Structure formats: C-alpha cells, structure tokens
Amino acid sequence: MVDATDTPDSSPKDTAPAFTENGTMQIQVVSAFTAIPISGASVTIRESRKENLTDTGEESETNGNSSFGDDILYSLISDTSGQTENLTLPAPPLHYSEEPGEIQPYSEYDVRIEAPGYAPLTVNGSNVFSGQQTIQPAILRPDNSTLWFSPLILIPPNTLFGDFPPKIPEEEIKPMQENDEIVLSRVVVPETIVVHDGVPSNANAANYFVPYKDYIKNVASCEIYSTWPRATLTANILAIMSFTLNRVYTEWYRNRGYDFTITTSTAYDQKYVYGRNIFDSISEVVDEIFTAYLSRPGVRQPLFTQYCDGNRVSCPNWLSQWGSKRLGDQGYSAIEILRYYYGESIYINTAEEISGIPFSWPGNNLDIGSSGQKVYQLQEQLNTIATAYPALPAVTVDGIYGEGTKASVRAFQSIFGLPATGIVDYATWFKISDIFVGVSKIAELA
C-alpha cells in the first residue's frame, strides 16, 4: 500500500559522521515577484537543527534571531548580483556517498536570509557534500505582498537516504487513443511546468510554476548524489528529463482533470522540493543537455523512463540508481548505462522546440572574431540583463564579438555558475536566453 502522504520515514539513522572534509556553498537572493537580485541581504548560516523547528516554522519565526543566533558559522551580506561569497563548510568523507549505507553522506546547514522590505526566510537542512559546490537559492517575499509564502523551507533527506514510497509501475509507452489524448504534435521543452506538491488526489497541496531546467536540477539534487561519476549523473538526468517530457507530451494529468503537469510524489512521479539547494555538478550537466530525451524507434513520445534506487527497491527493466553509479565507476558512458537497463534499442533524441526562447542556438560557439546577427542578438540580451545585474558590464551593440563582449560574457558566466571562458557555448547561449526572458518580463511589468 502506497503512503498517500508521500512523506519519508523518520526512523532514526546514524547521521553524524565526523566532518573531516569540506564542500562549498553560495547563497543567491532574489525577489519572489521580479526575480531581481537583492543586494545587501543579511545571510547567516549555522549547523542544521531540524529537531528544534516545527513543520510550520513557527518556533523559528517566533524566536527570530535570538533562536538562530547561536553557533553562527558565517554572517554575510549579498552583493549587487544577490550572491554571497563561496563558503567553505565541513562535510562527511567522500566515500560515504560511494556506496549505500546507514551514514548520511552529506552535512546539513540552516540558512537565514533577511533584507529590508522583505519577509525573512529560513532554509533548514541545505546539503553539503565533500568536494562539491552547492547553490542555495533564497526567494524572498516583499513585505507588501498579500500572497502567502512559507517562512521556512524544510529540506527532507535525499531519496537515496530517506525512506520514500516506491514508484507505482506504469506502461513505458502511453497508448495513443483514437480520440487523440496526446495533445502535442511534437516534443517541446516547456518554459515552465506546474508541479503539484503532493499526491494527485490531494486538492489542498500547493502548485508551483517552475522553469523546466530548474525543475530538472531540483529533482536530480533530491534523488541522486552529486559526487557520482559524470556519466552516471548524465544517465540519471536523461532518465529524469525523459520521464518529465513524457508527462508534458502526453498531458498525463490534465487529461485526467487535474491542473498540473507533474507531482512531487515518488509513488507517482519524481521528488521535487520547493526552495532546496542544487549542486553545480548537476546544474552543469542539465545546462548542456536540457533539450535531450530518450526514444525508441518508431515511437514519437519521449520514453517514460521509470527507475528506482536499486538497493532497498528492486526494479527489473528500469534504471537502478546505485547500479548506474557502479557502471559509471567501471567506465560505462551515459548511453551505455541507459541501454544496460532499458535495452539496446533506445537512443538519445532532441526536442524540436524550446518554448520561451527568443533566439535559436547559432550552431557553433561565439568568440573573438565572430560577427553577424547572432552576435548582435547576444549583445542586446547582455545589455538588457545588465539593467538588473549591475556587475555585468554593458557592451557596444555592433554585431562584432570583441574584447568588450568577451569580458561581459565572462562576467555573466561567473555570476551564473558557468565556466568563465568568455566563449558563448551551447549552455551559455541558453542561460543568457533564460535570464534575458526573465529580465524582459520584469521590464514589461514595470
């Protein structure tokens, strides 16, 4: 019987190994309604105290700083890009994340963010792995807002460590009905998806409108360990994306009378936690392959790629997360890992359309010496972004990729966690497009 609440088992485990190694964390603070970075926000960090907080956050909010003020590890102020410096934080040894076990392989920290004109926010249980960079978003609600936002984000255990309901099996390929239940004629990467925070039948659960790439990064950070081999991360992220795009393409829930795209229930879909931290290693993979999904010959819809942890739960013909880790250790590529579980007939496909992206990828990297319409478009987008991110230098819009454009691109990459090469590759082009769309919408509202 599936637990209808889809909450992890809280039975005690040994969660306190010696923190003999380190990871890093950066906090990124933005406004909830404009996504504009908030400079001058006060950020404090301490070791996590989940046992001292209620599910609603009332204790934390009632006691305020007097409660959070004990054992502070860092007190910082966000810069003009809404970011703190990278912080070094203790973490358990790397080997705890390399095999299943009863020792929690990551450390947890509480983060409190306050800024004038905004309601304070506490994030409880942000994860840090040894040798990994974690990004903790902080989305603050303006004081004058009438909409409700939780003052506390509780990050549950990673699904590999906590006890969550296993996936209820479904058909890998959804039947095409004569009445054409499949609404979309082609596979489209959506700009946003609607995530229902609970099982489908829970009408009281919140719905979140989440950018597609942010959703994938969040799920992967919930369900796998960022320390795993690159090929393993890629294989798992491809499975997560194909699963998601199947839900989008088939309009699975909307065809059943619901007003959302996917749920946060592991019994039905994938784990998503609003406001949780994500990891750079996962973010980089998603940015590089976010238009991809898995297919079988002659089948139009993305493959419904179900999976399990492969340790506590066995799932023949589905991907095993721990098994994929061991294959990655053995040198298997991402597609070899996927074919090991889903069969030799699968292949990696690419979506025909990316919703919400104003300009298509030029097809090659842009660097010194590049010129033409694509460079012109790039320069216009960078200047628009600079209106919200003053650390980004403005450029001359002339269609010529010179040193000024390269310096602006390098600054953009540094701000948004991309390799700061100054070269516009695939991941940088679409990240610039994402931020440009967001900033342009802000300007339209203003």
N, C-alpha and C positions, 0 to 999 in steps of 0.2 A: 504494500500500500504506500503510495507516494504521500509524503507530508505536504499537505495543502499550503502550509505557510512558507515552505521552502527556506527555512532558516537552518543554519548549521547546528550540529550537536555541540553543546557547550561543555561536554565532559572534559575533565582536566587532562592535560598532557604536560609533559616536561617541556616547558617553553623558555627556559632560562639557561642557555649555554653561555660559556664565557665569551664576551665580546672582544676577541683578540685581534680582529681585523677591522677594516674601515670601508665604508662606502661614502657617497656624497649625496647631498640634497640641495635643490634650489626651489624656492617658493616663487610662484608667479601670480601676481594680484591684479585682477581686472574687475570692472564694474559689471554687475549682472545684466543690465539692460542695454548697455552700449558696447561692452567688450573692450572699452578703452582701458589701457593700463593705468593703475592707480599708483602714483608716486607718493613717497612719504608715509606709506603704511607701516605701522609698527608690527613686527613679527617676533614672536617668542616661541622657543622650542624647548621641550623637556622630554625625558623618557616617558613612554606611554603609561597611563594609569587607567586602564579600562575599568578596573574594579571600582573606581571611585566615581564613575559617571553613570547617570541614569540613561535609559534609552531615549528620553526626550531632550536630554541636555540641561534639564532644569537646575541640577546642582551646580554645574559648571557656570551657567549664566547667573545664578543667584549669588554665588560667591565671587564671581568676577575674577579680577586679577589676584585677589588675596588667596584664591584657591589655586590658580595657575602659577602663581609667583614662586612657589617652592621649587628648588632644584632646577632652575633655569639653566640650560646649556648655552643658548645663544639668545641675544636680543639684537634685532636688526631693523633697518629701515629700507623699504623698497626704493629702487632707483627710478629714473624717468621712464623706463620700459616696464615698470611694475615688478621688477625682479630683485631678488636678494642675491648676494654673492653665493658661490658654491660653498656649502658647509661640509666639513669632514665629520662623520658620525660613526661611532663604533658599531660593528656588525658581527654576527657569528662567523666562524670559519667557513670558507667557500665549500668545503666538502660536504657540509650538511645539506646542500641543495643538489648534490650529485646523485643521491640515491634516496628512495623512500625511507622515512624514519619517523620516530616519535619526537625528535628535536626540531623545534621551529627554526627554519634556516635563515630567517631574516629578523632584524630588530625592528621595533616599533617606536614611533615618536608622536607626541601630541604637538600640534601647531596651533597657535592662536594668532589671529590677524585682526587688527583694529585700524581704522582710518577715519578721520573727521568726515562727518556726513554720511557714514555707512554703519550698518549694524555689524557688531563683531561676529566673527566666525571661529569656531574651534573644530579642528580636524583631529580625530582620535584614532591613532594606530597607523600612521603613514609608514610604509615599509622601506627598509634599507637593507640591501644585500651587499655582501663583501665585493668590492671592486666595481660596483655598479653605480651609475648616476640615476637618481630618482628626481622627477619633477612633480612637485605638489602644487596643483592649481588651487587658487583661492578666489572664488567668485563672490563678491560682496554685494549685498542688497542696500541700495540707498535708503537712508532713514525715512524719506518722504514717500516710499513705496507703500502701496496698500496691499500688494501681493504678499502671501506668506512664504517665507523661506525658513528652513530649519537652521537654528543657530549652531547645530552640532552635526558633523558628519562622522559616522561610525564606520570604520573600515573593517569588515569581517575577515576571517582567515582566508588565505589563498585556498582555492578549491582542492588543491593537491594536499593541503594540510588539514583543513576543516572537514567536517562530515556533512555533505550536501546530498540531496536526493539524486539518484542516477537518472540519466535521460530515459524517458519513455520512448521505446523504439517507434520509428515511423518509416514509411517507404522512402527509399533513396531517391526515387524519381516520382514526382507527383503526377497522378493521372491527368491527362488532358481531356476535359469533359466536352461533350458536343455543344453544350451551352456556353463554352469558352470561359471557364472560370479563370483561366490565365488571361489577365487583362493586358499586360505589357506585350508588345510585339517583338521587343529586343531587350537584351540585358543592359540596364542603365545603372551606373553608380550614382546613388541619390545624393543630393546635397545634405539632407538630414533624414534621420529616421526617428520614428516615435517609439520610445522604449517604455513599456508598462512595468512598473516596479512591483511585480508580484505574479502570482499565477493568473492565467487568463480570466478566471471567474471572479476574481477579486475586484469588484467595481469601485472600491474605495481607494485602490492603490493609485499613486501618482503616475502621470505620464510625463516623460522628459523628451524634449525635442533636441536631438543630439546630432552634431555633424558626423557624417559617416566615418571618416578617418578617426575622429576622437572616440567614437564607439568601439571600433576595432582595437585601438590601442588600449582602451579601458578593459575590454574583455580579456585580451591577451595578458594584461597585467594582473587580472584576477585569477587566471586559470593555468598559467604556466610560470616557470621561473626564468627570470631574465638572464640568469647566469648560464643557461644551456647553450650548446653549440649553435652557431649561426644557421646552419642547415636545418636544425631541429626547430628553431624559432620560426624560420621561413615556412617549413611544412605545416606547423600548427597554425600559423597566421593565415596561410592559404585555406586551410580547413575552416577556420573561423569566418573568413570572408565569403567563401563559397556557401556555407550554411546561411549566412546573413543575406546574401544576394538571392538565394532561393526563396527566403521569406519575402523579400522585396518583390521579386519577379512574379511569384505565384499569388501575391497579395493574400497570403495564407490566412491571416486573422481578419482582415477586412471582409473577405468572402464569407466569413462566419459571423459577421455582425459586430465585430469589435472595431474600435477606432485607433488602433495602434499597429505598429509593424512587427514588433517582437517583444518578448518578455524577459525579465531578469531571472526567471525560474530555471534552475538547472534541470528540472524534471521535463521541461518543455523546450527550453532554448539554451541560452548561454548566460553566464554570470556577468552582470554589469553593476557597478556601484557608483552612484552619483557622487562626484567630487573626489574620488580616490586619486592617489598618486599613479603616475605611469613611469616607465623606465626608458631611458634613452636607447638601449639596445633594441627594444621592441618598437619604439617610435621610428627609428631609422629604417627598419625592415618595412613597416607599414607604408612609410612615405615613398619607398622605392617600388612597391608592388601593389599599391592600393586598387588598381584597376583590374587585377587578376582574379580568376576564379577557376574552379575545376570543372571539366566537362567529360562526357563520354561521346563517342562518335554517334552522330545521328540524333542526339538529344539536345534540344535548344536550351532548356533551362539549366541554370547552374546546379551542380551536383549537391544534394543535401548531405553534407559530409558530417555525419554523427561521429562522436568519439567518446572515450572515457579515460580515466586515469591509468588503467591497466595494472593497477596494484590492488586496490581494495575492490574494484569492479572489473570484471572481465567482459569484453565486448568483441566477439569474433566478427571479422569483416569490417570493423570500424577501426579508426586510428587509436592506438594506445599512446597516451602522452608520455608515460615513463618508457615505454618501448621505443618511441621515436627518439627519446633522449639517448638511449643506448645505441641506436643505429647511427645517430649523429656522431657519437663518440667513435664509432667504427669507421667514420669517413663517408657514410652514405650522403648523397646530395638530397636536396629537398624533394625533388620529383621521385627519386629512388625510394625515399622514406614513404611517400604517399602511395606509390604503386605497391610497395610491400604490403600495405593494409587494404587499399581499395581496388587493387588489381592492375594489371598491365595496360588496360585499355584507357585509363584516364590520361588526360593531358591538361596543360595549363592554357586557359583561354583568356582573352582580354575583352573587357566591356566595350561596346561600340560607342557609348556616350557617357560623359561625366556631367551630371546636372549641376548648374550653378557656376560652371567655369566659363569666364567670358572669352578667353582666347585659347586656342589649341596649342599643344606642345609643338615647337618648331621642328622636332625630329632630330635635332643634334644640339650639343652643348653650345652655349653662347659664351664667348670670351673675347679678350683683346683682339681686335681686327674684325669681329662680326659686325654686320651692318644690315639695315633694312627695316621692314615693317615690324618684325618680331622684336627687335631691339627697341624700336620706338614705343611699342606697346609696353615692354618691360620698364622702360624709363618712366612712362606715365604712371604705371602702377606703383613704382617705388616712391615717386613724389607724393602720390595720394596717401600711401602708408605712412610717410614721414609726417603727415599732419597729426597723426595720433601717436607716433613713436619718434619723439624729437631727437633721440640718439642716432637716428638714421639720417645720413646727410642727403640733401636734395641733389639732383643731377640735372644736367642740361639735356633737354629732350630734343635730340638731333638724329636719332637712329644710328648712332655710331658708338660702338662699345669701347670706350676709352678707359683711362685710369680712374676717372671720377665715378663712372658706372661700376667698375670693378670694386672700388672702395665701398660704395653703397651696398652692393650685393654682399660683400664680405661682412659688413656690419649687420645686415639683415640675417645672414646665416648665423652669426654669433648670437644675436638676440633670440632666435627661434630654434636653437639647438641643432643646427645642421653643420656639417664640416665646413669651416670658414675658409674656403678655397678662393672665393671671388668668382668662381665659374658657375654659370647657371646650368645645372644638370636637370634631369627629369624631376627629382624630388624638390629641388629649389624652385623650379618654374611653377609647380603646382602649389607649393607652400606660399609663394608670393601671390598666386591667384586666390588662394583661400583667404589670406589676410586682406588683400585688396577688396574682395567682395564684402568682407565684414566691415571694413572701414568705410567703404562706399555706402553701405546701408546706414551707418551711423550718420554720415553727411546728409543722406536723404531725410532721415528723421529730424535732424536739426533744421 
